[in-house]
Amino acid sequence: MPSELGGDRHSRAKSPELIHDPAERAEREARNALQQFDQAIEIIDDWLKQPERQFRLRLSMLLGLHRAALEGISSFAGNFRPAGVEIEGSKHEPIGAHLVPGLLEEMCDYVNDNWGKCSAIHLAAYVMWRLNWIHPFDDGNGRTSRMISYAVFCIHSGFHLPGKYTIPQQIAENKRPYYEALEKADEAFADGRIDVAELERLISDMLASQLVEVYQSATGDQDTSLELPVKLH
């Protein structure tokens, strides 16, 4: 569990580093994070402009978002990892690299086949967990999973979520609950079940926080204990 291993999960692969200076890498990661978010917004806009189209999650979306996050940082930006990878801070052992494309196609099929049957929160939680479980990249898996999850949520909901304190930003600021929810889903899958309930609750709580920030901005109410009376399931 993350709490046993320092509270963080990191991919550990043997890919060459393009940036060796920690400060320079941090600056590039921050710049890429904005670029990745902008690309996610473009994906959302593209689908919301044509609501008559049936949404289809495709590998090209995942690869494009990953490229935006790792451009100039990893030589495998926008490409699947060529070999095995370990996740420090997790008991989960990712599958072999040769299985990645097929399992990602299955992940996309799950979302596409259940688009009209499942809630936005469930599909967003499923994508966030499943991409992390497959771990298709040598680095940037978490960033990409959170961004495609957010895009799926907005497109399924039919609108951009208002507020600047977005769900991906909230996770980035406090990853412990996110890691613990991923571990719960991993444990369920090891028992032969798909159960992303903890991630659904996490996304629901963060959605409420994002909307509360909008309410407080509009009304000038700075009561941080305020909760919106919204039904999220």
N, C-alpha and C positions, 0 to 999 in steps of 0.2 A: 504493500500500500504506500501511497505517497507520503503519508505521515511518518512511516517508518524509515524512509530513505531521503529525508531532507525536504519533503514537500514539493518536489518538482519532477517533471518528466521531460527527458531530453532524448532525441534520437542520437544514436551513436553509430555513425557509419565511417567508412574509410575514404571518403571523397576528398579531393584536394581543396584546400581553402584558397579562395581568391583574394581575401582580405585578411591580413594577419594582425593588424593593429586593432585592439578591442574598441577604442574610441571611434575609429573610422568605420568599423563594422556596425557599431550601435547607431551611428549617424545614417548609414546606408539602410539599415533595417527600418529605422523610423521613416525615412523617405519612401521606402518601398511599401510600408504599411499604408501610407496615404494613397499611393498609386494603386495598391490592391483594392482598397475601399472604393476608390473612384471607378475601378473596373467593375466591381460588384454592382455599384449604382447604375452603370451603363447596362449591365445585364438585366437588372430589375426594370429600368426604363424601357428597354427594348420589348420586354414581354408585356408590361402594363399598357403600352401604347396600342397593342393589338390584343385586347382581351378575348377576342373570338378564337384565337389560336390555343390549342391544347399544349400546355407546357410540357417540354421534354428535357429532362436532365441528361446532359451528354458529357462524355469524357473531355471534349474540347473545352468546356467551361472550367472544369477542374484544372486542366493543364494550363489554361490561360491565367487563372488566378494564382496558381503556383509560380508561374513564370514571373508575374508581377511582384510577388513577395521575395523571390530569391535572385532576381536579376542582378548581376554584378557581384553576387555573394557566393553562389554555387555554380559549378560547371554543369550541374544537372538541372538547372532552372527550367521548368516546363517539361521535364522528362521524368519517367518513372525511375526509381532506383535500379541500378544494374545488379545489385547483389543483396545479401541479407543485411539486416539492421537490428540493433538492440534499442530498447527504450529504458534508459536509466530512470529509476524511480517507479517502475511498474513491474508487476508480475507477468504481464502479457508478453508473449513471444510472437512477434509478427511472422506472417507466412513467408514462404520463399518468394523471391522476386518473380519467378516464372508464373506464379499464380495471380499476380497483381491485376493485369488487364481483365481477366475473366471475372474476378470478384468485384471489380469496380463496375463492370457492365451489369452484374447482378444487382449491385447497389442502385444503379440508375434505373434498372427495370423495376425494382421495388417501389421507388418513388413514383415513377411514371404510371405503373399499374394501379397504385393506390391513391393517385392524385385526387380523385373524386370521392374516395372512401374514408380517408384519414384526415385528421385535423392538421393545420399548419404547424402547430406545436409538436405533434408527434413526428411528422416528416422531417422537421428541422432537427429534432433531437436524434432521430435515426441516422440522418446524414452525418451529423456531428460525431456520433459514436462510431458508425461503421467505417468512415474514412480513417479515423484514428486507429481502429482495429486492424484494418488492412495495411495501414501505414505505407502507402505507395511511394513515398518520396524519401530521399536520404535526409532531408531537413525541411522544415516548414509545413509539416503535416497538420499541426494544431492550428496554425494561422489560416491555412487553406480550408480546413474543415469548418472553422467558425465563420468564415466569410461565405462559403457556399451555403451553409446552414441559414445564415441571415438572409441571403438572397432567396432561398426556397421559402422561408417564412413570409417575406414581403410579397413575393409573387403569388403565393397561395392565398394570402390575405387580401390581395387586390389593391394594395396601396403601400407607399413608403411609410414606414413607422416614423411618427414625429419625434422630435427630441434629439439632442446632441449626445446624450449619455447612452450610447447604443449598447445592445447586448454584447457584441464582440469587445467593446471597450471595457465593459464591466468585468468580463471574464479575464481580460488581460491584466486588470488591476488587482484581481484576487482570484488566482487560479485554483486554490485548494478545493473549494466546493466542486469545481469543474472536473478536476482530477478524480475526486472521490466518486462523482457520478459516473465517470467513464469506467472506473474500476468495478462499480456495481453492475454496469451493463456487461462488462467483460465476464464477470463471474456468472451472470445469468446465461450468457451464451455458451460458456464452458459446460453448463448443465443442460444445454440443448434448447434454451429459451431465448427469444428476443424480448427483452424487457428494458426499455429506456425510460422508465417512470421517473427515476431520480433526475435525469437530464430534462425531462418534461417539466418537472417541478422547478428546476433551476431556471429554465428559460421563462417559465411563467412568472416567477418572482422578479427576474430581471426585466421582463416586459413591463411589469407594474412599476418598477423603479424608473424605467425610461419614460413612461407616460406621466408618472408623478412629477418628474422634472419639467415636463411641458406644462402641467397644471400650475405648478408653483411659479413658473416664469410668466404665465398668463395672468395669474391672480395676485402675484406678489406675496403669496403665502409661503413662508420659509419653514413651515413645520415639517421637519424631517421624518416625523412619525406617521405622516399622512399616508393612508393606503387608499387606492382607488377601488370602488365597489364593482370590479369587473369580474365576470365569470370567464375563466381562462381554459376550462376543459369542457 
